[in-house]
Amino acid sequence: MRRLVSVGSVLIVWMILPYRAQAQIVSSTPDPEKAKIVYDDIVNFNRAFKMLESTDDTVGVLQKEYIDKGTPGLRIFIEKYDLTADKLRTAISKHPGDYRAIPDKMQWLKSQEDSIRAYFKKTTRFIPGVVFPPTWYLVDIRRGIGSGSVEGQLVTIEKEAVKVVDPGLKAHVIHELVHLNQLNTIGSLEKYLAIYNDEKSLLAITLREGIAEFFADLITGELTQEPASSFTRIHERELWERFRGEMYGKETGDWMWEDPADPEQPRDVGYVLGSFIVGHYYKRATDIDRATSELLSLTDYRKFMEKCGYWEKFSD
């Protein structure tokens, strides 16, 4: 199952292969200082890219020096997204500037590591029992993918690498971290993925994303869907009226992952509306830790919607 949504230059994707339906996160730590942030695949790619200057065997070099030397993060990425050396060769030929800029992008990412760890540490104040799987930085074919997986977060860094700075990185990393902790708290990959299969509904997916978006905002001060934020705030009441009539259906339609029919509406307002619904419940909770646990383990979305009281905002 796959979900896709643009976040600046990043395309957030959640897809875990069916035969891994009973899998859990392979490794994690409760200590934000010990959380792994892995650059090995970028190092391997940079070495391979340098070697391309003195050979015509582009595919062979990329295969041997990058694909075959892949970390567990890259290996599961290859498995999920069918990355090949030939596809990488094509992407490099079309966007050489971005691939030449990857060493600079890696140095910028390293310069942000203390900041990322500070947000990890801050997360422990808001999410009791939070765990930190590895974050794997990878080089792909300029699709701009950020993905949860049983190996941890998979973040590709080559799209628009020529710009070097990625202002949305911190919110994106925390958003995906929350998803992995939802999986950890729910305790079953099969149950986690049910909302994309038999139990699919607009409500379930909106709340799933809204929870991750709410905590990303709470912890970093930013949403991953900033372009949709102001629009949703201005049009919150009318969006809610539309949403309540569609929320038990299976279609995500104009709410996320597609360009809306209304050209004035930004993509992915469902993420922001979901964060508003979750935030309304969270801010009224008398026991914040219990509310957080309920949100991370949430699987009964209809029941939650019935008790969260969000509609009371519009009772006048």
DAKAGI-V451053 format. One record per helix or strand. SS is the DSSP state (~ for helix, > for strand). FROM is the first residue (numbers start at 0). TO is the last residue. Records with the same first field share a line. If there is no record, write none. Layout:
SS->FROM-TO / FROM-TO
This chain:
>->2-6 / 9-13 / 27-28 / 36-37 / 131-132 / 134-137 / 144-148 / 151-155
~->17-19 / 31-33 / 39-53 / 57-66 / 71-80 / 84-93 / 95-99 / 101-110 / 112-125 / 160-162 / 168-185 / 188-195 / 201-219 / 225-233 / 235-245 / 252-254 / 268-283 / 287-295 / 300-307 / 309-313
